């Protein structure tokens, strides 16, 4: 895992790997493994990046207030994971933090995740972003690959570059 502060190239790599993996239909647990090397110890990166991508996905899809029922995101769009107990609270925080940030409220990530006593916010932000991207594509009634292509353009990311 990298040490120090995340770089702009690390940010770009996180976006590219996330979008390329989702576009290819990579299983989320496998995609998470390919992203893990980008996460510096005791840091929320690349969680914040995944939040930004999810926000842009909602913007691109024209999602209005109350556009995504929380339970739908959790139960229908993340079949790869089962969230119970503390894990259920973590994914809920990640999903709601994205909504808060999109609405202009700073979710104060560090103050929240310090209580988690684990270094895994990035993983929950990743799962939340995947659910939101999937739901945004469905709301637009376009194939996920097409939606992700448009989302990649919004981030100036070339998905034709080979990924890890």
C-alpha positions as CSV (number, residue, x, y, z in Angstrom):
1,X,0.0,0.0,0.0
2,X,1.3,3.5,-0.8
3,X,2.7,5.7,1.9
4,X,2.2,9.5,2.1
5,X,-0.3,11.7,0.5
6,X,-2.3,10.5,-2.5
7,X,-1.2,12.0,-5.8
8,X,-3.2,13.3,-8.8
9,X,-2.0,10.3,-10.8
10,X,-3.3,8.0,-8.0
11,X,-6.6,9.9,-8.1
12,X,-6.8,9.4,-11.9
13,X,-5.9,5.7,-11.6
14,X,-8.6,5.2,-9.0
15,X,-11.2,6.7,-11.3
16,X,-10.0,4.8,-14.3
17,X,-9.8,1.4,-12.5
18,X,-13.2,1.9,-11.0
19,X,-15.0,2.8,-14.2
20,X,-13.1,0.4,-16.4
21,X,-13.9,-2.5,-14.0
22,X,-17.6,-1.6,-13.7
23,X,-17.8,-1.2,-17.5
24,X,-16.2,-4.7,-18.0
25,X,-18.6,-6.2,-15.5
26,X,-15.9,-7.2,-13.1
27,X,-17.3,-8.7,-9.8
28,X,-17.1,-6.0,-7.1
29,X,-15.0,-8.1,-4.7
30,X,-12.4,-8.6,-7.5
31,X,-12.5,-5.0,-8.5
32,X,-12.0,-3.9,-4.8
33,X,-8.9,-6.1,-4.7
34,X,-7.5,-4.3,-7.7
35,X,-8.1,-1.0,-6.0
36,X,-6.7,-1.9,-2.6
37,X,-3.1,-1.1,-3.6
38,X,-4.1,2.6,-4.1
39,X,-5.2,2.9,-0.5
40,X,-2.6,4.4,1.8
41,X,-2.8,3.2,5.4
42,X,-4.8,5.4,7.8
43,X,-6.2,7.4,5.0
44,X,-9.7,7.7,3.5
45,X,-8.3,7.8,-0.1
46,X,-9.6,6.7,-2.6
47,X,-12.9,6.8,-0.8
48,X,-13.3,10.6,-1.4
49,X,-12.6,10.0,-5.1
50,X,-15.3,7.3,-5.3
51,X,-17.7,9.8,-3.7
52,X,-16.9,12.4,-6.4
53,X,-17.5,9.8,-9.1
54,X,-20.9,8.8,-7.6
55,X,-21.9,12.5,-7.3
56,X,-21.0,13.1,-11.0
57,X,-23.0,9.9,-11.9
58,X,-26.1,11.3,-10.1
59,X,-25.6,14.7,-11.9
60,X,-25.2,13.0,-15.3
61,X,-28.4,11.0,-14.7
62,X,-30.3,14.1,-13.6
63,X,-31.2,12.5,-10.3
64,X,-33.5,14.8,-8.2
65,X,-34.1,14.9,-4.5
66,X,-35.1,11.5,-3.1
67,X,-34.2,9.9,-6.4
68,X,-32.7,6.8,-4.9
69,X,-34.4,4.9,-2.1
70,X,-31.6,3.8,0.3
71,X,-32.9,0.3,0.6
72,X,-33.0,-0.1,-3.2
73,X,-29.4,0.9,-3.5
74,X,-28.4,-1.5,-0.8
75,X,-30.6,-4.5,-1.5
76,X,-30.9,-4.5,-5.3
77,X,-27.7,-3.0,-6.5
78,X,-25.1,-4.6,-4.3
79,X,-25.9,-8.3,-4.5
80,X,-22.2,-9.2,-4.2
81,X,-22.2,-8.1,-0.6
82,X,-24.1,-8.8,2.6
83,X,-24.1,-5.9,5.1
84,X,-25.0,-6.7,8.7
85,X,-24.2,-5.1,12.0
86,X,-21.3,-2.6,11.9
87,X,-20.9,-3.2,8.2
88,X,-24.5,-2.2,7.6
89,X,-23.9,1.1,9.4
90,X,-20.7,1.7,7.4
91,X,-22.4,1.3,4.0
92,X,-25.3,3.4,5.2
93,X,-22.9,6.2,6.2
94,X,-21.0,5.9,2.8
95,X,-24.3,6.2,0.8
96,X,-25.7,9.0,2.9
97,X,-22.3,10.8,2.9
98,X,-22.4,10.9,-0.9
99,X,-25.9,12.3,-0.8
100,X,-24.9,14.9,1.8
101,X,-21.9,15.9,-0.2
102,X,-23.9,16.3,-3.4
103,X,-26.3,18.5,-1.5
104,X,-23.5,20.8,-0.3
105,X,-23.0,19.4,3.2
106,X,-19.5,18.2,4.3
107,X,-20.0,14.8,5.8
108,X,-16.8,15.2,7.9
109,X,-15.4,11.8,7.0
110,X,-12.5,11.8,9.4
111,X,-14.6,12.6,12.4
112,X,-16.9,9.6,11.5
113,X,-14.4,7.0,10.4
114,X,-12.1,7.5,13.5
115,X,-14.8,5.7,15.5
116,X,-14.8,2.8,13.1
117,X,-11.4,1.7,14.4
118,X,-10.7,0.1,11.0
119,X,-9.1,1.5,7.9
120,X,-11.8,0.6,5.4
121,X,-13.9,3.6,4.6
122,X,-12.6,3.5,1.0
123,X,-14.1,0.0,0.6
124,X,-17.6,1.2,1.6
125,X,-17.3,4.3,-0.5
126,X,-16.4,2.0,-3.4
127,X,-19.5,-0.2,-2.9
128,X,-21.7,2.9,-2.5
129,X,-20.3,4.4,-5.7
130,X,-20.9,1.2,-7.6
131,X,-24.5,1.0,-6.5
132,X,-25.1,4.7,-7.4
133,X,-23.5,4.3,-10.8
134,X,-25.6,1.2,-11.5
135,X,-28.8,3.0,-10.4
136,X,-27.9,6.1,-12.3
137,X,-27.5,4.1,-15.5
138,X,-30.8,2.3,-14.9
139,X,-32.6,5.6,-14.2
140,X,-31.4,6.8,-17.6
141,X,-32.4,3.5,-19.2
142,X,-29.1,3.1,-20.9
143,X,-26.6,0.2,-20.9
144,X,-24.2,0.5,-18.0
145,X,-21.2,0.5,-20.4
146,X,-22.6,3.5,-22.3
147,X,-23.3,5.4,-19.1
148,X,-19.9,4.7,-17.7
149,X,-18.4,5.9,-21.0
150,X,-20.2,9.2,-20.6
151,X,-19.1,9.3,-16.9
152,X,-15.5,8.7,-17.9
153,X,-15.6,11.7,-20.3
154,X,-16.8,13.9,-17.4
155,X,-13.7,12.8,-15.6
156,X,-11.4,13.1,-18.6
157,X,-10.5,9.4,-18.2
158,X,-9.6,7.3,-21.2
159,X,-11.0,3.8,-20.6
160,X,-9.2,2.3,-23.6
161,X,-5.9,2.3,-21.6
162,X,-5.2,-1.1,-20.3
163,X,-6.0,-1.5,-16.6
164,X,-4.2,-3.6,-14.0
